[in-house]
Amino acid sequence: MADSRENWTSRSGFIIAAVGSAVGLGNIWRFPYVAYENGGGAFLIPYLLALITAGLPLLFLDYATGHRARNSPPKAYRALFKGGETLGWWQVCVCIIIGLYYASVLTWAGSYVYFSIGQAWGSDPESFFFNTYLQTSKASGFDLNFVSHLFWPIVGIWALTLIILYGGVKKGVELSNKIFMPLLFVLFTVLVIQALRLPGAAEGLNAFFTPNWAAMMDYKVWLAAYGHTFFSLSVGFGIMVTYASYLKPKTNLTGSGLIVGFANASTEILAGIGIFAALGFMAHVAGKEVQDVVSGGIGLAFIAFPKIISSLGAGADLFGLLFFSSLFVAGISSMVSILEVPIAAMQDKLKWSRSKAVTIIGGGSALVSVILFSSVNAIKLVDIVDHFINNIGIVGGALVSILCITWFKRSALLELRDHINRISTIQLGKGWAFTLTVITSLILLTTLSMTVFNLVKNGYDSYSMSLQGLFGWGSVIFCAVVAFILSKVKDR
């Protein structure tokens, strides 16, 4: 299998693809808000420390796991410890679930590229997004009423994703990232320059960078920094394990990891500059303080930014095209990486051809995604599933992998360290083992425990318990059951 396995054309091709996976929607709409809410400029200190003491060590662990085994997560973890295949399939299932709703958000971003020409959202972007565009159901329960104008765009997203995946590692995944990543860099650089020229941009940057040193004494700020680092680097749920398995035997893993990690961090800081410059302009126009207009996530992308764009006058169309095109391009590269994990896993397990794996896994996922997210419940399902699968699925999988390797099968950690050191320029020592064994394990365990406790006690947001049970806890249960079943299926 090792001889016939696809490879990246070069180390640079892998780095570009890994950056493409890490740089996604969260970099643009999540990091600036998380930073602002947790101390502004002071947050950059715990964020960079989290990157060095947890993000990069876990990234190196993923790289070593995939590269050593030359296999996707199920077989890669099975080679390290007993029961590892179940963990690998858990990560595969997490990627399948993420792919279902990620396509929906990409559909919105793509649609808003079109809407930004002439500002189709009018004077009330919030009502346009929820009522006119998504036609969100007011009912508290499950409602699958069809929204016709959501159907074809999400079909188009899946078609584009599957076409790329049919191309394989070199002609599909790698080639698409070589196109999308430079395009994203150009789009976002122009966007940031445009934002910095707006009236009030300085006030926005002051709000973003002014440090609140007292916030650094709050443990929640540190948890937020570590939590965001795990999510933004695409670690702990199989993507980097899979991508590393396509590397040639002699590849500088630590050097590649440092480039990917700091490229991702630089993109996030650049995003913070652009986003807060624009929010400063919004506050300037409205005669308010920046903190009164700050938002994150979907609210930032599809409500706050359309308001900003509508206030720009002559440059509105260009600014809208730049912003939503950046969202779309960042998202599509991440979407491809997410689906690559289950496709590679089925190729390795059942010896399916590339085309068969893409057709069955990708086509089946597309069918479920189109049915669920062309409905009036699209925004509710995205929010619920994303919260549960990110905070339990990803964190839980990352925690189990680290505990098994560092605490219960210590020899596996030493084997992985030796493997990295044999082929990398920067050597890993006891510090790497310590950060994984103590710091990363403790942070992930604390984060997961607090999340599960709060969800059991209070639920998530104001959504009905039936929706949370079916799509929130249901997603977690699906991952557990399917992972167990697939781990019992014999290899072919």
C-alpha positions in Angstrom: 0.0 0.0 0.0 2.8 2.4 0.8 4.3 2.1 -2.7 1.0 2.8 -4.5 -0.2 5.5 -2.2 -0.7 8.9 -3.7 1.8 11.6 -2.8 2.0 15.4 -2.9 4.1 16.5 -5.8 6.4 18.4 -3.4 6.7 19.5 0.2 5.5 23.0 -0.8 2.4 21.4 -2.3 1.7 19.8 1.1 2.3 23.1 3.0 -0.1 25.0 0.7 -2.8 22.3 1.1 -2.3 22.2 4.9 -2.5 26.0 5.1 -5.6 25.8 2.9 -7.2 23.4 5.3 -6.3 25.5 8.4 -7.3 28.8 6.9 -11.1 28.7 6.8 -14.2 30.6 7.8 -13.2 30.6 11.4 -10.0 32.7 10.7 -12.1 35.5 9.2 -15.2 35.6 11.4 -14.2 33.9 14.6 -10.7 34.9 15.7 -11.2 38.7 15.7 -14.3 38.4 17.9 -12.7 35.9 20.3 -9.6 38.1 20.6 -11.7 41.2 21.3 -13.9 39.5 23.9 -10.8 38.1 25.7 -8.6 41.1 26.3 -7.9 42.6 22.9 -4.2 43.0 22.3 -3.5 41.1 25.5 -5.2 38.0 24.0 -2.3 37.8 21.5 0.0 36.7 24.3 -2.0 33.6 25.5 -2.9 32.9 21.8 0.8 32.7 20.7 1.7 30.8 23.9 -1.2 28.4 23.1 0.1 28.0 19.6 3.6 27.2 20.8 2.8 25.0 23.8 -0.3 23.1 22.4 -1.2 23.9 18.8 2.1 23.1 17.3 2.9 20.1 19.5 -0.5 18.5 18.6 0.1 19.4 14.9 3.5 17.6 15.1 1.7 14.6 16.7 -0.8 14.5 13.9 1.9 14.7 11.3 4.0 12.0 12.9 0.9 9.7 13.3 -0.1 9.9 9.6 3.4 10.0 8.1 4.7 7.0 10.1 1.8 4.8 9.2 1.3 6.1 5.7 -2.4 5.7 6.3 -5.6 7.6 7.2 -6.6 7.9 10.9 -8.2 4.4 11.5 -5.1 2.4 10.5 -2.7 5.1 11.7 -4.0 5.0 15.2 -4.4 1.2 15.1 -0.7 1.0 14.5 0.0 2.9 17.7 -2.3 1.3 20.3 -5.1 -1.2 20.9 -8.5 0.3 20.1 -6.9 3.0 18.1 -9.0 2.2 15.0 -12.2 3.1 16.8 -10.7 6.5 17.6 -9.7 6.9 14.0 -13.2 6.2 12.8 -14.5 8.7 15.3 -12.5 11.4 13.7 -13.6 10.2 10.2 -17.3 10.5 11.4 -16.6 14.0 12.8 -15.4 15.1 9.4 -18.5 13.7 7.7 -20.8 15.6 10.0 -18.8 18.8 9.6 -18.9 18.5 5.8 -22.7 18.3 5.9 -23.2 21.7 7.4 -20.0 23.4 6.1 -21.4 23.1 2.6 -24.5 25.1 3.8 -22.4 28.0 5.1 -20.3 28.0 1.9 -23.6 28.3 0.0 -24.5 31.4 1.9 -21.1 32.9 1.3 -21.4 32.2 -2.4 -24.9 33.6 -2.6 -23.7 36.8 -0.9 -21.1 37.3 -3.5 -24.0 37.8 -5.9 -26.1 39.7 -3.3 -23.3 42.2 -2.7 -23.7 43.6 -6.2 -26.3 46.3 -5.6 -26.7 45.3 -1.9 -29.7 43.0 -2.4 -30.2 42.9 1.4 -31.6 46.4 1.5 -31.9 48.5 4.6 -32.4 45.6 7.0 -29.7 42.9 6.4 -30.8 40.9 9.5 -34.4 40.5 8.3 -33.1 39.7 4.8 -30.8 37.0 6.0 -33.1 35.2 8.4 -36.5 35.8 6.8 -36.1 36.5 3.1 -33.0 34.4 2.2 -33.1 31.5 4.7 -36.9 31.8 5.5 -36.1 30.5 9.0 -38.9 28.6 10.6 -40.4 30.2 13.7 -41.5 26.8 15.0 -39.4 25.3 17.8 -39.5 21.8 16.5 -38.2 20.0 13.4 -39.4 21.5 10.1 -38.1 20.3 6.7 -40.1 22.7 4.5 -38.2 23.2 1.3 -36.5 26.6 0.4 -36.1 26.4 -3.4 -33.4 29.1 -3.8 -31.1 27.3 -1.3 -31.3 24.0 -3.3 -29.3 24.6 -6.5 -26.5 26.6 -4.8 -25.8 23.9 -2.3 -25.9 21.3 -5.1 -23.4 23.5 -6.9 -21.1 23.6 -3.8 -21.1 19.8 -3.6 -20.5 19.4 -7.3 -17.5 21.7 -7.1 -16.1 19.8 -4.1 -16.6 16.4 -5.6 -15.0 17.4 -8.9 -11.9 18.5 -7.0 -11.9 15.3 -5.0 -12.3 13.1 -8.1 -9.0 14.6 -9.3 -7.1 12.9 -6.5 -4.4 14.3 -4.2 -2.2 15.8 -6.9 -4.6 17.0 -9.6 -7.5 17.7 -7.2 -6.6 18.6 -3.7 -3.1 20.0 -4.3 -3.9 21.8 -7.6 -7.1 23.4 -6.2 -5.1 24.8 -3.2 -2.4 26.2 -5.5 -5.2 28.2 -7.2 -7.3 29.1 -4.2 -4.6 30.1 -1.7 -2.9 32.7 -3.8 -6.3 34.0 -4.8 -7.4 34.2 -1.2 -4.2 36.1 -0.3 -4.8 38.6 -3.0 -8.5 39.1 -2.2 -7.9 39.5 1.5 -4.9 41.8 1.2 -6.9 44.1 -1.0 -9.8 43.9 1.4 -7.6 44.8 4.4 -6.1 47.7 2.5 -9.5 49.0 1.6 -10.7 48.6 5.2 -7.7 50.5 6.6 -8.6 53.5 4.4 -12.1 53.9 5.8 -13.0 56.7 8.2 -12.9 55.4 11.8 -10.6 52.5 11.0 -8.1 53.7 13.7 -10.8 53.4 16.4 -11.5 49.9 15.3 -7.8 49.0 15.5 -7.5 50.6 18.9 -10.4 48.4 20.1 -8.7 45.3 18.7 -5.1 45.9 19.8 -5.5 47.8 23.1 -4.6 45.3 25.7 -6.7 44.6 28.7 -4.0 43.2 31.0 -6.5 42.3 33.8 -8.2 39.9 31.4 -5.0 37.7 31.4 -5.7 36.8 35.0 -9.0 35.2 34.0 -8.6 31.5 33.3 -11.4 31.6 30.7 -9.2 33.8 28.5 -6.6 31.1 28.5 -9.1 28.4 27.8 -10.4 30.5 24.9 -6.9 30.9 23.5 -6.1 27.2 23.7 -9.6 26.2 22.4 -9.4 28.5 19.4 -5.9 27.3 18.6 -7.0 23.7 18.4 -9.9 24.6 16.1 -8.1 26.9 13.8 -5.2 24.5 13.0 -7.4 21.6 11.8 -5.8 19.3 14.4 -7.4 16.5 16.4 -9.9 15.3 13.8 -8.0 13.5 11.2 -7.2 16.1 8.5 -3.5 16.6 9.2 -3.1 12.8 9.9 -4.5 12.2 6.4 -2.5 14.9 4.7 0.7 13.8 6.3 0.1 10.3 5.1 0.6 11.5 1.5 4.0 12.9 2.2 7.1 11.2 0.8 9.2 9.2 3.3 11.9 11.8 3.9 10.1 15.0 4.6 10.9 17.8 7.1 7.8 17.5 9.4 8.7 20.1 12.1 9.8 22.7 9.5 6.5 22.2 7.6 4.5 22.4 10.8 6.1 25.7 11.8 5.3 27.2 8.4 1.7 26.1 8.6 1.2 27.1 12.2 2.6 30.6 11.8 1.0 31.2 8.4 -2.4 30.4 10.0 -1.7 32.7 12.9 -0.6 35.5 10.6 -3.8 35.1 8.6 -5.9 35.4 11.7 -4.1 38.6 12.9 -4.5 40.1 9.4 -8.2 39.2 9.5 -8.5 40.9 12.9 -7.0 44.1 11.4 -9.3 44.1 8.4 -12.5 43.2 10.3 -11.9 45.7 13.1 -11.0 48.5 10.7 -14.4 47.9 9.1 -16.2 47.7 12.4 -14.5 51.0 13.4 -16.0 52.5 10.2 -19.4 51.1 11.1 -19.2 52.6 14.6 -18.0 56.0 13.1 -21.0 56.1 10.7 -23.5 55.1 13.4 -22.0 57.5 16.0 -21.4 54.6 18.4 -18.5 53.0 20.2 -16.9 50.0 18.6 -17.9 47.7 21.4 -21.6 48.5 20.5 -21.3 47.1 17.0 -18.9 44.2 17.5 -20.2 40.7 16.6 -18.7 37.4 15.6 -19.5 34.3 13.6 -22.5 34.2 11.3 -23.8 37.5 12.7 -20.6 39.3 11.7 -20.5 37.8 8.2 -24.1 38.1 7.1 -25.6 40.9 9.2 -22.8 43.3 10.4 -20.8 43.3 7.2 -23.7 43.9 4.9 -24.5 46.9 7.0 -20.9 48.1 6.7 -21.0 47.5 2.9 -24.2 49.4 2.5 -22.6 52.4 4.2 -19.7 52.7 1.8 -21.3 54.4 -1.1 -19.3 54.2 -4.3 -17.0 51.4 -3.1 -19.7 49.2 -1.7 -19.9 46.6 -4.5 -16.1 46.0 -4.6 -15.9 45.7 -0.8 -18.7 43.2 -0.8 -17.2 41.2 -3.6 -13.8 41.1 -1.8 -15.2 40.1 1.6 -17.7 37.3 0.5 -15.3 36.0 -2.2 -12.6 35.7 0.6 -15.1 33.8 2.8 -16.0 31.5 -0.1 -12.4 30.8 -1.2 -11.3 30.2 2.4 -14.2 27.8 2.9 -13.9 25.7 -0.2 -10.3 24.7 0.5 -11.3 23.6 4.0 -14.3 21.8 2.7 -12.1 19.7 0.4 -9.8 18.8 3.3 -12.7 17.8 5.5 -14.1 15.3 2.9 -10.7 13.9 2.0 -10.5 12.2 5.5 -13.5 9.8 5.1 -12.6 9.2 1.4 -9.0 8.2 2.2 -10.2 6.1 5.1 -12.5 4.0 2.9 -9.8 3.6 0.3 -7.4 2.3 3.0 -10.0 0.1 4.7 -12.0 -1.4 1.8 -9.5 -0.9 -1.0 -12.1 1.2 -2.9 -10.9 3.1 -5.9 -10.7 6.9 -5.6 -13.8 7.4 -7.8 -15.9 4.8 -5.9 -15.0 6.4 -2.5 -15.8 9.9 -3.7 -19.0 8.8 -5.3 -20.3 6.9 -2.3 -19.0 9.0 0.6 -19.3 12.4 -1.2 -22.5 11.6 -3.0 -24.2 10.2 0.1 -23.0 13.2 2.2 -24.3 15.6 -0.5 -27.7 14.0 -0.5 -28.2 14.3 3.3 -26.7 17.8 3.3 -29.0 19.0 0.5 -32.1 17.6 2.2 -31.3 19.1 5.6 -29.9 22.4 4.6 -32.3 23.4 1.8 -34.9 23.6 4.5 -36.3 26.4 6.7 -34.3 24.9 9.6 -30.9 25.4 8.0 -29.5 28.1 10.3 -30.7 26.2 13.4 -29.2 23.0 12.3 -25.9 24.6 11.4 -25.6 26.3 14.8 -26.6 23.2 16.8 -24.5 20.6 15.0 -21.5 22.9 14.8 -21.6 23.6 18.6 -21.8 19.9 19.6 -19.5 18.5 17.0 -16.8 21.1 17.5 -16.9 21.2 21.3 -17.5 17.5 21.9 -16.5 15.7 18.7 -13.3 17.5 17.9 -12.1 18.1 21.5 -13.1 14.6 22.6 -11.2 13.0 19.8 -8.1 15.1 20.3 -8.2 14.4 24.1 -8.5 10.6 23.7 -5.7 10.5 21.1 -3.4 12.4 23.4 -4.3 10.5 26.6 -3.8 7.1 24.8 -0.4 8.1 23.3 1.0 10.0 26.2 -0.5 8.4 29.3 -1.5 4.8 28.4 1.0 3.9 25.7 4.0 6.0 26.4 6.2 4.0 24.1 4.1 5.2 21.1 4.9 8.8 21.9 8.6 7.9 22.0 8.3 6.1 18.7 6.6 9.1 17.1 9.2 11.5 18.5 12.0 9.3 17.1 10.3 9.1 13.7 10.0 12.9 13.5 13.6 13.5 14.6 15.0 11.1 12.0 13.7 13.2 9.1 13.3 16.7 10.5 15.7 19.6 10.9 14.2 20.8 14.2 14.4 18.1 16.8 11.7 17.4 19.4 12.7 16.7 22.9 11.3 16.4 26.4 9.5 19.7 26.1 7.3 18.4 23.3 6.4 15.3 25.4 5.7 17.5 28.4 3.4 19.9 26.6 1.3 17.1 25.2 1.2 15.0 28.4 0.4 17.9 30.8 -0.6 21.2 29.2 -2.6 20.0 26.2 -4.2 17.1 28.1 -5.2 19.4 31.0 -6.6 22.1 28.8 -8.6 19.7 26.6 -10.0 17.8 29.6 -11.0 21.0 31.3 -12.7 22.4 28.2 -14.5 19.2 27.4 -15.7 18.7 31.0 -17.1 22.3 31.2 -18.8 22.0 27.9 -20.5 18.7 28.6 -21.6 19.9 32.1 -23.1 23.1 30.7 -24.9 21.3 27.9 -26.4 18.7 30.2 -27.4 21.3 32.8 -28.5 24.2 30.5 -28.7 22.9 27.0 -27.5 25.1 24.1 -28.9 28.5 23.6 -32.7 28.7 23.4 -33.2 25.8 20.9 -35.8 23.1 21.8 -34.5 20.0 23.5 -35.9 17.9 20.7 -33.7 19.6 18.1 -30.7 19.5 20.5 -31.3 15.9 21.2 -31.8 14.8 17.5 -29.1 16.9 15.9 -26.7 17.8 18.7 -26.4 14.8 20.9 -27.5 12.7 17.9 -24.4 13.7 16.0 -22.2 12.7 18.9 -24.0 9.3 19.2 -23.8 8.8 15.5 -20.0 9.2 15.6 -19.6 6.8 18.5 -21.9 4.1 17.1 -20.6 4.2 13.5 -16.9 4.3 14.7 -17.5 1.2 16.8 -19.2 -0.7 13.9 -16.6 0.3 11.3 -13.7 -0.7 13.6 -15.1 -4.3 13.6 -15.3 -4.5 9.8 -12.4 -6.6 8.4 -9.9 -5.0 6.1 -9.9 -5.9 2.5 
